[in-house]
Amino acid sequence: SVMLQVVYFKLSGGRRLFKMSPIHHHFELKGIPEPKVIVRFWIVAAIFAILSLSTLKIR
């Protein structure tokens, strides 16, 4: 998210993609408590891990 923020800032002439970077600070500034943000990131990571494991060919 930091790299996205920097590249977008340079290409857009000073506009920001997120209110603050790293992205978890963006959600905190929007009023979402930090523990809720962390748990949601864990859930998304678990879903992606399950999806990636399901794409492996088991022989």
Residue pairs with C-beta under 8 A, 6 or more apart in sequence:
1 18
1 21
1 22
1 23
1 26
2 21
2 22
4 17
4 18
4 21
5 16
5 17
5 18
5 21
8 15
8 16
8 17
9 15
9 16
9 17
18 26
19 25
19 26
19 29
19 30
20 26
20 28
20 29
24 34
24 37
24 38
24 41
27 37
28 34
28 37
